[in-house]
């Protein structure tokens, strides 16, 4: 891990091991952080935070890195298990006394629901009210009847 910043000494062993494994995966890709960001939908600065143990990555970022590195199956599962262990042990920043846990700006670590656009499920449009459609059909029928009556009167 020659090109990496040393990790803080006070990191829990689960976090240290997880970040070291992420660094190995990143090195395996041969990509720069900018290129990795383009391939995974997570920015260069996000990857810097994840790979320097400043912030835990979301589960989807780990899955994306595994995919880019060509890791699948049981090996990818092992990285997910390491992620779960690391997130549980990750040091939490102190929350200011005037900002309760869960308040805007308070740091919380959990599985980030951010999913790249290409992996999001397609959302079905909400069902339209049939009342408008029925009203339109009745009005169209009324117009057709009026035109027919006008045609009969005009030719009579």
Number of C-alpha atoms within 10 A of each C-alpha: 9 5 7 10 10 10 15 11 8 8 14 13 14 18 23 19 15 23 22 18 15 22 17 14 19 20 14 13 16 11 14 12 18 13 14 21 19 12 15 19 18 22 16 16 12 18 23 13 14 19 24 20 22 15 19 26 23 19 19 19 22 20 18 20 21 24 15 18 18 12 16 14 8 9 10 17 14 12 21 18 12 18 24 18 15 21 22 13 14 20 17 12 11 9 15 9 7 7 11 11 14 10 11 8 10 13 14 12 15 13 14 12 9 13 16 13 9 8 7 9 8 8 6 6 6 6 6 8 8 9 9 10 11 11 11 12 12 12 12 12 12 12 12 12 12 12 12 12 11 12 11 10 9 8 6 6
